[in-house]
């Protein structure tokens, strides 16, 4: 059986968010394809927040190369997928080395200047969207790029879909308490729109502490570290899904919300251009509140068009076929 090392930061494996979900899906797909996906992470010399002074983000990865290389060698790994650019120096040690970025050096993102030198080293990547493929070509001259989405779990989506459980005034937001996610936007919306019920979902328990700094109105409900079935059940109950992030490499919850037939309100940045169907509406801080209220008031309770689009473009089946073709060439 072929072995592939998946190198991620320790905190990415620890939380019920995008990177961990991606890792588990890739490992399951690997098993189906006869490939052993081995999780590799360093024991970080930094705090759990990955922002201890002097060791922030990519700088913190550099001081852990000896640990990562030792783990890869002991596991007998010759092929490596890494998810953060701080590990791009692995190219010096492995001929078969590919970046699957969970972030990108976009000016809107914290630490983007720190990422840039590492992206200059990248020569091969797997990305989630055509927008990122174009960005790699234009920003760094990298043309060896495959586009494979992080596919949602079709069976959970089908099992969770129940239009009779939709709450007409419920808005769902999924993200982190980080500046680029703008959690203050749904809080402010809720404060100004007491008729709406706003649910905010955070992948890690650590956000219980950081969210205490906000003065939350009574119509905001917080959720932390939900299981996958719990997220889909909650998503099914909402009429509107709203993302207020500044920039995303894929926006996994948006694709999942489409699969559940939600009316989508998203940012108008082109990185979200793949979230495009009949009931997906792009806006910004100037008109989001109005768009959310229009969506809540719409006679359409859910969108079959959004569901069909998501199943065609972002399902686990699409992800599996993408990696089958990729591994056939790469291994």
C-alpha positions as CSV (number, residue, x, y, z in Angstrom):
1,X,0.0,0.0,0.0
2,X,1.3,3.5,-0.9
3,X,1.9,5.8,2.0
4,X,1.4,9.6,1.8
5,X,2.3,11.9,4.7
6,X,-0.2,14.7,5.4
7,X,1.7,17.4,7.3
8,X,-0.4,19.9,9.3
9,X,0.0,21.9,12.4
10,X,-0.9,20.4,15.7
11,X,-3.7,22.8,16.3
12,X,-5.2,21.9,12.9
13,X,-5.6,18.3,13.9
14,X,-7.0,19.3,17.3
15,X,-10.1,21.3,16.3
16,X,-13.4,20.4,14.5
17,X,-12.8,22.8,11.7
18,X,-11.8,22.7,8.0
19,X,-8.3,21.3,8.2
20,X,-9.2,18.4,10.5
21,X,-12.3,17.6,8.4
22,X,-10.3,17.7,5.2
23,X,-7.7,15.4,6.8
24,X,-10.3,12.8,7.8
25,X,-12.0,12.9,4.4
26,X,-8.7,12.5,2.6
27,X,-7.7,9.6,4.9
28,X,-11.1,7.9,4.2
29,X,-10.7,8.4,0.4
30,X,-7.2,7.1,0.7
31,X,-8.4,3.8,2.3
32,X,-10.9,3.4,-0.6
33,X,-8.1,3.9,-3.1
34,X,-5.6,1.7,-1.4
35,X,-3.5,4.6,-0.1
36,X,-2.4,5.0,3.6
37,X,-2.7,8.7,4.5
38,X,-0.5,9.2,7.6
39,X,-1.1,12.2,9.8
40,X,2.2,14.1,10.7
41,X,2.4,17.1,13.0
42,X,5.2,18.6,15.1
43,X,5.0,19.2,18.8
44,X,4.8,22.9,18.6
45,X,7.2,25.2,20.6
46,X,4.4,27.8,20.7
47,X,1.2,28.4,22.5
48,X,-2.0,26.6,21.4
49,X,-2.9,29.8,19.6
50,X,0.2,29.5,17.3
51,X,1.0,33.2,17.9
52,X,3.6,33.3,20.6
53,X,6.0,36.2,19.9
54,X,8.8,35.1,17.6
55,X,7.1,31.9,16.6
56,X,4.0,33.2,14.8
57,X,2.6,31.0,12.0
58,X,5.2,30.0,9.4
59,X,8.1,31.0,11.6
60,X,6.9,28.6,14.2
61,X,6.9,25.8,11.6
62,X,10.5,26.3,10.7
63,X,11.7,25.5,14.2
64,X,10.0,22.1,14.0
65,X,11.5,20.7,10.8
66,X,13.6,18.2,12.6
67,X,10.6,16.7,14.3
68,X,8.6,16.5,11.1
69,X,11.4,15.0,9.1
70,X,12.0,12.4,11.8
71,X,8.4,11.4,11.8
72,X,8.2,11.2,8.0
73,X,11.4,9.0,7.8
74,X,10.2,6.7,10.6
75,X,6.9,6.2,8.7
76,X,8.8,5.4,5.5
77,X,7.1,8.2,3.6
78,X,8.2,9.4,0.2
79,X,5.2,11.5,-0.8
80,X,4.1,14.5,1.2
81,X,1.0,16.8,1.2
82,X,1.4,19.8,3.4
83,X,-1.3,22.3,4.2
84,X,0.6,25.4,5.4
85,X,3.4,27.2,3.5
86,X,5.7,27.1,6.5
87,X,6.5,23.5,5.5
88,X,7.4,24.3,1.9
89,X,11.1,23.6,2.6
90,X,10.1,20.0,2.6
91,X,10.7,20.2,-1.1
92,X,14.5,20.1,-0.3
93,X,14.0,16.6,1.2
94,X,11.2,15.1,-0.9
95,X,10.9,14.9,-4.7
96,X,7.2,14.3,-4.4
97,X,5.9,17.2,-2.3
98,X,2.7,19.2,-2.9
99,X,1.0,22.1,-1.1
100,X,-2.7,22.0,-0.3
101,X,-3.2,25.4,1.2
102,X,-5.7,26.2,4.0
103,X,-4.6,29.8,3.7
104,X,-3.1,32.1,1.1
105,X,-1.0,35.2,1.2
106,X,-3.9,37.5,0.6
107,X,-3.6,41.1,2.0
108,X,-6.8,40.6,3.9
109,X,-5.4,37.7,6.0
110,X,-3.3,38.1,9.2
111,X,0.3,37.1,8.6
112,X,0.1,37.3,4.8
113,X,3.5,39.0,4.6
114,X,5.0,36.2,6.5
115,X,3.6,33.6,4.0
116,X,5.0,35.2,0.9
117,X,8.6,34.0,1.0
118,X,7.4,30.4,1.5
119,X,5.1,30.6,-1.5
120,X,8.1,31.5,-3.7
121,X,9.4,28.0,-3.0
122,X,6.2,26.2,-4.0
123,X,6.2,24.4,-7.4
124,X,3.2,22.1,-7.2
125,X,-0.2,22.6,-5.5
126,X,-3.7,21.2,-5.1
127,X,-6.3,23.9,-4.6
128,X,-10.0,24.1,-3.9
129,X,-11.1,26.5,-6.6
130,X,-10.3,27.9,-10.0
131,X,-9.8,31.3,-8.4
132,X,-6.8,29.9,-6.4
133,X,-5.4,28.1,-9.4
134,X,-5.5,31.5,-11.3
135,X,-3.9,33.2,-8.2
136,X,-1.0,30.7,-8.1
137,X,-0.3,31.3,-11.7
138,X,-0.5,35.1,-11.6
139,X,1.1,35.7,-8.2
140,X,3.8,33.0,-8.1
141,X,4.1,31.6,-11.6
142,X,3.0,28.1,-10.4
143,X,1.2,26.3,-13.2
144,X,1.3,22.7,-11.9
145,X,-2.0,23.0,-10.0
146,X,-4.9,20.6,-9.6
147,X,-8.3,21.8,-8.5
148,X,-10.1,19.4,-6.1
149,X,-12.8,20.6,-3.6
150,X,-13.2,19.5,0.0
151,X,-16.3,17.4,-0.6
152,X,-19.1,17.4,1.9
153,X,-20.6,14.2,3.2
154,X,-23.4,13.3,0.9
155,X,-25.1,10.8,3.1
156,X,-25.2,13.1,6.1
157,X,-26.6,15.9,3.9
158,X,-29.3,13.7,2.4
159,X,-30.2,12.3,5.8
160,X,-30.3,15.7,7.5
161,X,-32.5,17.4,4.8
162,X,-36.0,18.1,6.1
163,X,-37.8,21.2,4.9
164,X,-40.4,20.8,7.6
165,X,-37.8,21.6,10.2
166,X,-36.8,25.0,8.7
167,X,-37.3,27.9,11.1
168,X,-38.4,30.9,9.0
169,X,-36.5,33.6,10.9
170,X,-33.2,31.6,11.5
171,X,-29.9,32.8,10.1
172,X,-26.8,30.6,10.4
173,X,-23.2,31.8,10.5
174,X,-20.1,29.5,10.8
175,X,-16.6,30.8,11.5
176,X,-14.0,31.8,14.0
177,X,-13.4,34.7,16.3
178,X,-10.8,36.2,14.0
179,X,-10.7,39.6,12.3
180,X,-11.0,38.2,8.8
181,X,-14.1,36.3,9.7
182,X,-15.8,39.4,11.1
183,X,-18.0,37.8,13.8
184,X,-19.0,41.3,14.9
185,X,-21.2,41.5,11.7
186,X,-23.8,38.9,12.6
187,X,-23.8,40.2,16.2
188,X,-24.5,43.7,15.0
189,X,-27.1,42.4,12.6
190,X,-28.9,40.6,15.4
191,X,-28.8,43.6,17.6
192,X,-30.5,45.7,14.9
193,X,-32.9,43.0,13.8
194,X,-34.6,41.5,16.9
195,X,-37.0,39.6,14.7
196,X,-34.2,37.3,13.5
197,X,-32.7,34.3,15.3
198,X,-28.9,34.2,14.7
199,X,-26.9,31.1,15.3
200,X,-23.1,31.3,15.3
201,X,-21.0,28.1,15.1
202,X,-17.4,27.9,16.2
203,X,-15.2,24.8,15.5
204,X,-13.1,25.0,18.7
205,X,-14.0,25.2,22.4
206,X,-11.3,27.9,22.9
207,X,-13.7,30.4,21.3
208,X,-16.0,30.1,24.3
209,X,-13.4,32.3,26.1
210,X,-12.7,34.8,23.3
211,X,-16.4,35.3,22.5
212,X,-17.0,36.6,26.1
213,X,-15.7,40.0,25.0
214,X,-18.8,40.6,22.9
215,X,-22.0,42.0,24.4
216,X,-24.4,39.5,22.8
217,X,-28.1,40.4,22.2
218,X,-30.6,37.8,23.3
219,X,-31.3,36.6,19.8
220,X,-27.8,35.3,19.2
221,X,-27.2,31.6,20.0
222,X,-23.6,30.3,20.2
223,X,-22.4,26.8,19.4
224,X,-19.0,25.3,19.9
225,X,-17.2,22.2,18.4
226,X,-20.4,20.5,17.0
227,X,-20.2,17.1,15.4
228,X,-20.8,16.8,11.7
229,X,-24.3,15.5,12.1
230,X,-25.1,18.3,14.6
231,X,-23.8,20.9,12.1
232,X,-26.0,19.6,9.3
233,X,-29.0,19.3,11.6
234,X,-28.6,22.9,12.7
235,X,-27.9,24.0,9.1
236,X,-31.1,22.3,7.9
237,X,-33.1,24.3,10.5
238,X,-31.9,27.6,9.1
239,X,-33.5,29.4,6.2
240,X,-30.5,31.6,5.4
241,X,-26.8,30.9,5.6
242,X,-24.6,34.0,5.8
243,X,-20.8,34.3,5.4
244,X,-19.1,37.6,6.4
245,X,-15.5,36.5,5.9
246,X,-13.1,38.8,4.1
247,X,-11.3,36.0,2.2
248,X,-11.5,32.2,1.9
249,X,-9.6,29.5,0.1
250,X,-12.7,27.4,-0.2
251,X,-15.4,28.3,2.4
252,X,-16.4,24.7,3.2
253,X,-19.6,25.8,5.2
254,X,-20.8,27.7,2.2
255,X,-20.7,24.6,0.0
256,X,-22.4,22.5,2.8
257,X,-25.1,25.1,3.2
258,X,-25.7,25.0,-0.6
259,X,-26.0,21.2,-0.3
260,X,-28.7,21.7,2.3
261,X,-30.7,24.0,0.1
262,X,-30.1,27.2,2.1
263,X,-30.5,30.7,0.7
264,X,-26.9,31.9,0.6
265,X,-25.6,35.4,1.4
266,X,-21.9,35.6,0.7
267,X,-19.2,38.2,0.2
268,X,-18.7,39.7,-3.2
269,X,-15.0,39.0,-3.3
270,X,-14.1,36.9,-6.4
271,X,-12.6,34.1,-4.2
272,X,-16.3,33.1,-3.6
273,X,-17.2,33.0,-7.3
274,X,-17.5,29.2,-7.1
275,X,-20.5,29.7,-4.8
276,X,-22.8,30.6,-7.6
277,X,-26.4,29.3,-8.2
278,X,-29.9,30.7,-8.4
279,X,-30.3,31.5,-4.7
280,X,-26.8,32.7,-3.8
281,X,-26.5,36.5,-3.4
282,X,-23.2,38.4,-3.1
283,X,-22.9,41.6,-1.1
284,X,-20.8,43.4,1.4
285,X,-21.0,45.3,4.7
286,X,-23.0,48.1,3.0
287,X,-25.9,45.9,2.1
288,X,-25.6,42.5,3.9
289,X,-28.2,43.3,6.5
290,X,-30.8,44.1,3.8
291,X,-29.8,41.0,1.8
292,X,-30.3,38.8,4.9
293,X,-33.7,40.3,5.6
294,X,-34.7,40.0,2.0
295,X,-33.7,36.3,2.1
296,X,-35.6,35.7,5.3
297,X,-38.7,37.3,3.8
298,X,-38.5,35.4,0.5
299,X,-41.4,33.0,-0.2
300,X,-38.8,30.4,-1.2
301,X,-38.0,28.4,1.9
302,X,-35.2,26.4,0.4
303,X,-33.4,26.1,-2.9
304,X,-33.3,22.9,-5.0
305,X,-31.1,24.7,-7.4
306,X,-28.5,25.3,-4.8
307,X,-28.7,21.7,-3.6
308,X,-28.2,20.3,-7.1
309,X,-25.3,22.6,-7.8
310,X,-23.5,21.6,-4.6
311,X,-23.9,17.9,-5.2
312,X,-22.6,18.3,-8.8
313,X,-19.6,20.4,-7.8
314,X,-18.6,19.9,-4.1
315,X,-19.7,16.4,-3.0
316,X,-17.5,13.7,-1.5
317,X,-17.9,11.9,-4.8
318,X,-16.3,14.8,-6.7
319,X,-13.5,15.0,-4.2
320,X,-12.9,11.2,-4.5
321,X,-12.7,11.3,-8.2
322,X,-10.4,14.3,-8.1
323,X,-7.9,12.5,-5.8
324,X,-8.2,9.3,-7.7
325,X,-6.9,11.1,-10.9
326,X,-4.3,13.0,-8.9
327,X,-2.8,10.0,-7.1
328,X,-2.8,8.0,-10.4
329,X,-0.4,10.7,-11.8
330,X,1.6,11.6,-8.7
331,X,2.3,8.3,-6.9
